[in-house]
Amino acid sequence: MSDPVVDKIQKNPKYLELKTKRNNIGWALTLLMLVVYYGYIALIAFNKPFLAQPISAGVTTLGIPIGMGVIVFTVLITAIYVRRANNEFDALTSEILKDAAK
């Protein structure tokens, strides 16, 4: 059995636009995160002396701020997705639901 409302939504060109936009940004941000995370892990695995360099005269090494940068990057790309979802994706979803209710 098929729900006519679901069929109407799936055939709506705005729904296809929403799916495409969400998938594109999702994959792009996922790829960026994988590059940053695995890049950091690769540095740990293959260039320990670089990460072990002390910052100035202290005991903190270069690896600590780079690792914190990975965490900050994660928060940043999450904020980018949430902002886009709240502005663009929610507006498209509302339009799709209005069209489906007709």
Phi and psi in radians as a Rosetta constraint file:
Dihedral C 1 N 2 CA 2 C 2 CIRCULARHARMONIC -2.198 0.35
Dihedral N 2 CA 2 C 2 N 3 CIRCULARHARMONIC 2.355 0.35
Dihedral C 2 N 3 CA 3 C 3 CIRCULARHARMONIC -1.426 0.35
Dihedral N 3 CA 3 C 3 N 4 CIRCULARHARMONIC 2.227 0.35
Dihedral C 3 N 4 CA 4 C 4 CIRCULARHARMONIC -1.102 0.35
Dihedral N 4 CA 4 C 4 N 5 CIRCULARHARMONIC -0.537 0.35
Dihedral C 4 N 5 CA 5 C 5 CIRCULARHARMONIC -1.187 0.35
Dihedral N 5 CA 5 C 5 N 6 CIRCULARHARMONIC -0.739 0.35
Dihedral C 5 N 6 CA 6 C 6 CIRCULARHARMONIC -1.102 0.35
Dihedral N 6 CA 6 C 6 N 7 CIRCULARHARMONIC -0.760 0.35
Dihedral C 6 N 7 CA 7 C 7 CIRCULARHARMONIC -1.069 0.35
Dihedral N 7 CA 7 C 7 N 8 CIRCULARHARMONIC -0.723 0.35
Dihedral C 7 N 8 CA 8 C 8 CIRCULARHARMONIC -1.104 0.35
Dihedral N 8 CA 8 C 8 N 9 CIRCULARHARMONIC -0.734 0.35
Dihedral C 8 N 9 CA 9 C 9 CIRCULARHARMONIC -1.149 0.35
Dihedral N 9 CA 9 C 9 N 10 CIRCULARHARMONIC -0.796 0.35
Dihedral C 9 N 10 CA 10 C 10 CIRCULARHARMONIC -1.156 0.35
Dihedral N 10 CA 10 C 10 N 11 CIRCULARHARMONIC -0.447 0.35
Dihedral C 10 N 11 CA 11 C 11 CIRCULARHARMONIC -1.556 0.35
Dihedral N 11 CA 11 C 11 N 12 CIRCULARHARMONIC -0.154 0.35
Dihedral C 11 N 12 CA 12 C 12 CIRCULARHARMONIC -1.228 0.35
Dihedral N 12 CA 12 C 12 N 13 CIRCULARHARMONIC 2.242 0.35
Dihedral C 12 N 13 CA 13 C 13 CIRCULARHARMONIC -1.085 0.35
Dihedral N 13 CA 13 C 13 N 14 CIRCULARHARMONIC -0.479 0.35
Dihedral C 13 N 14 CA 14 C 14 CIRCULARHARMONIC -1.187 0.35
Dihedral N 14 CA 14 C 14 N 15 CIRCULARHARMONIC -0.569 0.35
Dihedral C 14 N 15 CA 15 C 15 CIRCULARHARMONIC -1.162 0.35
Dihedral N 15 CA 15 C 15 N 16 CIRCULARHARMONIC -0.740 0.35
Dihedral C 15 N 16 CA 16 C 16 CIRCULARHARMONIC -1.121 0.35
Dihedral N 16 CA 16 C 16 N 17 CIRCULARHARMONIC -0.665 0.35
Dihedral C 16 N 17 CA 17 C 17 CIRCULARHARMONIC -1.099 0.35
Dihedral N 17 CA 17 C 17 N 18 CIRCULARHARMONIC -0.779 0.35
Dihedral C 17 N 18 CA 18 C 18 CIRCULARHARMONIC -1.056 0.35
Dihedral N 18 CA 18 C 18 N 19 CIRCULARHARMONIC -0.826 0.35
Dihedral C 18 N 19 CA 19 C 19 CIRCULARHARMONIC -1.042 0.35
Dihedral N 19 CA 19 C 19 N 20 CIRCULARHARMONIC -0.773 0.35
Dihedral C 19 N 20 CA 20 C 20 CIRCULARHARMONIC -1.117 0.35
Dihedral N 20 CA 20 C 20 N 21 CIRCULARHARMONIC -0.804 0.35
Dihedral C 20 N 21 CA 21 C 21 CIRCULARHARMONIC -1.113 0.35
Dihedral N 21 CA 21 C 21 N 22 CIRCULARHARMONIC -0.781 0.35
Dihedral C 21 N 22 CA 22 C 22 CIRCULARHARMONIC -1.111 0.35
Dihedral N 22 CA 22 C 22 N 23 CIRCULARHARMONIC -0.760 0.35
Dihedral C 22 N 23 CA 23 C 23 CIRCULARHARMONIC -1.118 0.35
Dihedral N 23 CA 23 C 23 N 24 CIRCULARHARMONIC -0.746 0.35
Dihedral C 23 N 24 CA 24 C 24 CIRCULARHARMONIC -1.091 0.35
Dihedral N 24 CA 24 C 24 N 25 CIRCULARHARMONIC -0.841 0.35
Dihedral C 24 N 25 CA 25 C 25 CIRCULARHARMONIC -1.217 0.35
Dihedral N 25 CA 25 C 25 N 26 CIRCULARHARMONIC -0.619 0.35
Dihedral C 25 N 26 CA 26 C 26 CIRCULARHARMONIC -1.082 0.35
Dihedral N 26 CA 26 C 26 N 27 CIRCULARHARMONIC -0.815 0.35
Dihedral C 26 N 27 CA 27 C 27 CIRCULARHARMONIC -1.191 0.35
Dihedral N 27 CA 27 C 27 N 28 CIRCULARHARMONIC -0.690 0.35
Dihedral C 27 N 28 CA 28 C 28 CIRCULARHARMONIC -1.102 0.35
Dihedral N 28 CA 28 C 28 N 29 CIRCULARHARMONIC -0.809 0.35
Dihedral C 28 N 29 CA 29 C 29 CIRCULARHARMONIC -1.197 0.35
Dihedral N 29 CA 29 C 29 N 30 CIRCULARHARMONIC -0.617 0.35
Dihedral C 29 N 30 CA 30 C 30 CIRCULARHARMONIC -1.109 0.35
Dihedral N 30 CA 30 C 30 N 31 CIRCULARHARMONIC -0.788 0.35
Dihedral C 30 N 31 CA 31 C 31 CIRCULARHARMONIC -1.083 0.35
Dihedral N 31 CA 31 C 31 N 32 CIRCULARHARMONIC -0.768 0.35
Dihedral C 31 N 32 CA 32 C 32 CIRCULARHARMONIC -1.039 0.35
Dihedral N 32 CA 32 C 32 N 33 CIRCULARHARMONIC -0.773 0.35
Dihedral C 32 N 33 CA 33 C 33 CIRCULARHARMONIC -1.116 0.35
Dihedral N 33 CA 33 C 33 N 34 CIRCULARHARMONIC -0.727 0.35
Dihedral C 33 N 34 CA 34 C 34 CIRCULARHARMONIC -1.114 0.35
Dihedral N 34 CA 34 C 34 N 35 CIRCULARHARMONIC -0.714 0.35
Dihedral C 34 N 35 CA 35 C 35 CIRCULARHARMONIC -1.109 0.35
Dihedral N 35 CA 35 C 35 N 36 CIRCULARHARMONIC -0.804 0.35
Dihedral C 35 N 36 CA 36 C 36 CIRCULARHARMONIC -1.149 0.35
Dihedral N 36 CA 36 C 36 N 37 CIRCULARHARMONIC -0.842 0.35
Dihedral C 36 N 37 CA 37 C 37 CIRCULARHARMONIC -1.142 0.35
Dihedral N 37 CA 37 C 37 N 38 CIRCULARHARMONIC -0.904 0.35
Dihedral C 37 N 38 CA 38 C 38 CIRCULARHARMONIC -1.253 0.35
Dihedral N 38 CA 38 C 38 N 39 CIRCULARHARMONIC -0.426 0.35
Dihedral C 38 N 39 CA 39 C 39 CIRCULARHARMONIC -1.115 0.35
Dihedral N 39 CA 39 C 39 N 40 CIRCULARHARMONIC -0.742 0.35
Dihedral C 39 N 40 CA 40 C 40 CIRCULARHARMONIC -1.135 0.35
Dihedral N 40 CA 40 C 40 N 41 CIRCULARHARMONIC -0.763 0.35
Dihedral C 40 N 41 CA 41 C 41 CIRCULARHARMONIC -1.106 0.35
Dihedral N 41 CA 41 C 41 N 42 CIRCULARHARMONIC -0.680 0.35
Dihedral C 41 N 42 CA 42 C 42 CIRCULARHARMONIC -1.121 0.35
Dihedral N 42 CA 42 C 42 N 43 CIRCULARHARMONIC -0.675 0.35
Dihedral C 42 N 43 CA 43 C 43 CIRCULARHARMONIC -1.064 0.35
Dihedral N 43 CA 43 C 43 N 44 CIRCULARHARMONIC -0.738 0.35
Dihedral C 43 N 44 CA 44 C 44 CIRCULARHARMONIC -1.092 0.35
Dihedral N 44 CA 44 C 44 N 45 CIRCULARHARMONIC -0.729 0.35
Dihedral C 44 N 45 CA 45 C 45 CIRCULARHARMONIC -1.302 0.35
Dihedral N 45 CA 45 C 45 N 46 CIRCULARHARMONIC -0.678 0.35
Dihedral C 45 N 46 CA 46 C 46 CIRCULARHARMONIC -1.967 0.35
Dihedral N 46 CA 46 C 46 N 47 CIRCULARHARMONIC -0.205 0.35
Dihedral C 46 N 47 CA 47 C 47 CIRCULARHARMONIC -2.474 0.35
Dihedral N 47 CA 47 C 47 N 48 CIRCULARHARMONIC 0.997 0.35
Dihedral C 47 N 48 CA 48 C 48 CIRCULARHARMONIC -1.034 0.35
Dihedral N 48 CA 48 C 48 N 49 CIRCULARHARMONIC -0.672 0.35
Dihedral C 48 N 49 CA 49 C 49 CIRCULARHARMONIC -1.059 0.35
Dihedral N 49 CA 49 C 49 N 50 CIRCULARHARMONIC -0.615 0.35
Dihedral C 49 N 50 CA 50 C 50 CIRCULARHARMONIC -1.099 0.35
Dihedral N 50 CA 50 C 50 N 51 CIRCULARHARMONIC -0.815 0.35
Dihedral C 50 N 51 CA 51 C 51 CIRCULARHARMONIC -1.264 0.35
Dihedral N 51 CA 51 C 51 N 52 CIRCULARHARMONIC -0.386 0.35
Dihedral C 51 N 52 CA 52 C 52 CIRCULARHARMONIC -1.480 0.35
Dihedral N 52 CA 52 C 52 N 53 CIRCULARHARMONIC -0.030 0.35
Dihedral C 52 N 53 CA 53 C 53 CIRCULARHARMONIC -1.148 0.35
Dihedral N 53 CA 53 C 53 N 54 CIRCULARHARMONIC 2.241 0.35
Dihedral C 53 N 54 CA 54 C 54 CIRCULARHARMONIC -1.252 0.35
Dihedral N 54 CA 54 C 54 N 55 CIRCULARHARMONIC 2.600 0.35
Dihedral C 54 N 55 CA 55 C 55 CIRCULARHARMONIC -1.584 0.35
Dihedral N 55 CA 55 C 55 N 56 CIRCULARHARMONIC 2.110 0.35
Dihedral C 55 N 56 CA 56 C 56 CIRCULARHARMONIC 0.893 0.35
Dihedral N 56 CA 56 C 56 N 57 CIRCULARHARMONIC -2.330 0.35
Dihedral C 56 N 57 CA 57 C 57 CIRCULARHARMONIC -1.744 0.35
Dihedral N 57 CA 57 C 57 N 58 CIRCULARHARMONIC 0.104 0.35
Dihedral C 57 N 58 CA 58 C 58 CIRCULARHARMONIC -1.482 0.35
Dihedral N 58 CA 58 C 58 N 59 CIRCULARHARMONIC -3.032 0.35
Dihedral C 58 N 59 CA 59 C 59 CIRCULARHARMONIC -1.674 0.35
Dihedral N 59 CA 59 C 59 N 60 CIRCULARHARMONIC -0.150 0.35
Dihedral C 59 N 60 CA 60 C 60 CIRCULARHARMONIC -1.300 0.35
Dihedral N 60 CA 60 C 60 N 61 CIRCULARHARMONIC 2.292 0.35
Dihedral C 60 N 61 CA 61 C 61 CIRCULARHARMONIC -1.688 0.35
Dihedral N 61 CA 61 C 61 N 62 CIRCULARHARMONIC 2.959 0.35
Dihedral C 61 N 62 CA 62 C 62 CIRCULARHARMONIC -1.121 0.35
Dihedral N 62 CA 62 C 62 N 63 CIRCULARHARMONIC -0.444 0.35
Dihedral C 62 N 63 CA 63 C 63 CIRCULARHARMONIC -1.125 0.35
Dihedral N 63 CA 63 C 63 N 64 CIRCULARHARMONIC -0.549 0.35
Dihedral C 63 N 64 CA 64 C 64 CIRCULARHARMONIC -1.134 0.35
Dihedral N 64 CA 64 C 64 N 65 CIRCULARHARMONIC -0.949 0.35
Dihedral C 64 N 65 CA 65 C 65 CIRCULARHARMONIC -1.154 0.35
Dihedral N 65 CA 65 C 65 N 66 CIRCULARHARMONIC -0.540 0.35
Dihedral C 65 N 66 CA 66 C 66 CIRCULARHARMONIC -1.178 0.35
Dihedral N 66 CA 66 C 66 N 67 CIRCULARHARMONIC -0.729 0.35
Dihedral C 66 N 67 CA 67 C 67 CIRCULARHARMONIC -1.088 0.35
Dihedral N 67 CA 67 C 67 N 68 CIRCULARHARMONIC -0.704 0.35
Dihedral C 67 N 68 CA 68 C 68 CIRCULARHARMONIC -1.156 0.35
Dihedral N 68 CA 68 C 68 N 69 CIRCULARHARMONIC -0.584 0.35
Dihedral C 68 N 69 CA 69 C 69 CIRCULARHARMONIC -1.090 0.35
Dihedral N 69 CA 69 C 69 N 70 CIRCULARHARMONIC -0.635 0.35
Dihedral C 69 N 70 CA 70 C 70 CIRCULARHARMONIC -1.092 0.35
Dihedral N 70 CA 70 C 70 N 71 CIRCULARHARMONIC -0.738 0.35
Dihedral C 70 N 71 CA 71 C 71 CIRCULARHARMONIC -1.147 0.35
Dihedral N 71 CA 71 C 71 N 72 CIRCULARHARMONIC -0.778 0.35
Dihedral C 71 N 72 CA 72 C 72 CIRCULARHARMONIC -1.100 0.35
Dihedral N 72 CA 72 C 72 N 73 CIRCULARHARMONIC -0.689 0.35
Dihedral C 72 N 73 CA 73 C 73 CIRCULARHARMONIC -1.051 0.35
Dihedral N 73 CA 73 C 73 N 74 CIRCULARHARMONIC -0.699 0.35
Dihedral C 73 N 74 CA 74 C 74 CIRCULARHARMONIC -1.064 0.35
Dihedral N 74 CA 74 C 74 N 75 CIRCULARHARMONIC -0.786 0.35
Dihedral C 74 N 75 CA 75 C 75 CIRCULARHARMONIC -1.120 0.35
Dihedral N 75 CA 75 C 75 N 76 CIRCULARHARMONIC -0.709 0.35
Dihedral C 75 N 76 CA 76 C 76 CIRCULARHARMONIC -1.095 0.35
Dihedral N 76 CA 76 C 76 N 77 CIRCULARHARMONIC -0.829 0.35
Dihedral C 76 N 77 CA 77 C 77 CIRCULARHARMONIC -1.228 0.35
Dihedral N 77 CA 77 C 77 N 78 CIRCULARHARMONIC -0.494 0.35
Dihedral C 77 N 78 CA 78 C 78 CIRCULARHARMONIC -1.135 0.35
Dihedral N 78 CA 78 C 78 N 79 CIRCULARHARMONIC -0.759 0.35
Dihedral C 78 N 79 CA 79 C 79 CIRCULARHARMONIC -1.106 0.35
Dihedral N 79 CA 79 C 79 N 80 CIRCULARHARMONIC -0.670 0.35
Dihedral C 79 N 80 CA 80 C 80 CIRCULARHARMONIC -1.080 0.35
Dihedral N 80 CA 80 C 80 N 81 CIRCULARHARMONIC -0.792 0.35
Dihedral C 80 N 81 CA 81 C 81 CIRCULARHARMONIC -1.145 0.35
Dihedral N 81 CA 81 C 81 N 82 CIRCULARHARMONIC -0.770 0.35
Dihedral C 81 N 82 CA 82 C 82 CIRCULARHARMONIC -1.098 0.35
Dihedral N 82 CA 82 C 82 N 83 CIRCULARHARMONIC -0.740 0.35
Dihedral C 82 N 83 CA 83 C 83 CIRCULARHARMONIC -1.089 0.35
Dihedral N 83 CA 83 C 83 N 84 CIRCULARHARMONIC -0.777 0.35
Dihedral C 83 N 84 CA 84 C 84 CIRCULARHARMONIC -1.164 0.35
Dihedral N 84 CA 84 C 84 N 85 CIRCULARHARMONIC -0.685 0.35
Dihedral C 84 N 85 CA 85 C 85 CIRCULARHARMONIC -1.122 0.35
Dihedral N 85 CA 85 C 85 N 86 CIRCULARHARMONIC -0.766 0.35
Dihedral C 85 N 86 CA 86 C 86 CIRCULARHARMONIC -1.190 0.35
Dihedral N 86 CA 86 C 86 N 87 CIRCULARHARMONIC -0.622 0.35
Dihedral C 86 N 87 CA 87 C 87 CIRCULARHARMONIC -1.537 0.35
Dihedral N 87 CA 87 C 87 N 88 CIRCULARHARMONIC -1.005 0.35
Dihedral C 87 N 88 CA 88 C 88 CIRCULARHARMONIC -1.533 0.35
Dihedral N 88 CA 88 C 88 N 89 CIRCULARHARMONIC -0.883 0.35
Dihedral C 88 N 89 CA 89 C 89 CIRCULARHARMONIC -1.208 0.35
Dihedral N 89 CA 89 C 89 N 90 CIRCULARHARMONIC -0.684 0.35
Dihedral C 89 N 90 CA 90 C 90 CIRCULARHARMONIC -1.159 0.35
Dihedral N 90 CA 90 C 90 N 91 CIRCULARHARMONIC -0.641 0.35
Dihedral C 90 N 91 CA 91 C 91 CIRCULARHARMONIC -1.134 0.35
Dihedral N 91 CA 91 C 91 N 92 CIRCULARHARMONIC -0.771 0.35
Dihedral C 91 N 92 CA 92 C 92 CIRCULARHARMONIC -1.114 0.35
Dihedral N 92 CA 92 C 92 N 93 CIRCULARHARMONIC -0.710 0.35
Dihedral C 92 N 93 CA 93 C 93 CIRCULARHARMONIC -1.071 0.35
Dihedral N 93 CA 93 C 93 N 94 CIRCULARHARMONIC -0.744 0.35
Dihedral C 93 N 94 CA 94 C 94 CIRCULARHARMONIC -1.079 0.35
Dihedral N 94 CA 94 C 94 N 95 CIRCULARHARMONIC -0.748 0.35
Dihedral C 94 N 95 CA 95 C 95 CIRCULARHARMONIC -1.103 0.35
Dihedral N 95 CA 95 C 95 N 96 CIRCULARHARMONIC -0.724 0.35
Dihedral C 95 N 96 CA 96 C 96 CIRCULARHARMONIC -1.094 0.35
Dihedral N 96 CA 96 C 96 N 97 CIRCULARHARMONIC -0.764 0.35
Dihedral C 96 N 97 CA 97 C 97 CIRCULARHARMONIC -1.164 0.35
Dihedral N 97 CA 97 C 97 N 98 CIRCULARHARMONIC -0.641 0.35
Dihedral C 97 N 98 CA 98 C 98 CIRCULARHARMONIC -1.115 0.35
Dihedral N 98 CA 98 C 98 N 99 CIRCULARHARMONIC -0.762 0.35
Dihedral C 98 N 99 CA 99 C 99 CIRCULARHARMONIC -1.117 0.35
Dihedral N 99 CA 99 C 99 N 100 CIRCULARHARMONIC -0.652 0.35
Dihedral C 99 N 100 CA 100 C 100 CIRCULARHARMONIC -1.244 0.35
Dihedral N 100 CA 100 C 100 N 101 CIRCULARHARMONIC -0.482 0.35
Dihedral C 100 N 101 CA 101 C 101 CIRCULARHARMONIC -1.343 0.35
Dihedral N 101 CA 101 C 101 N 102 CIRCULARHARMONIC -0.271 0.35
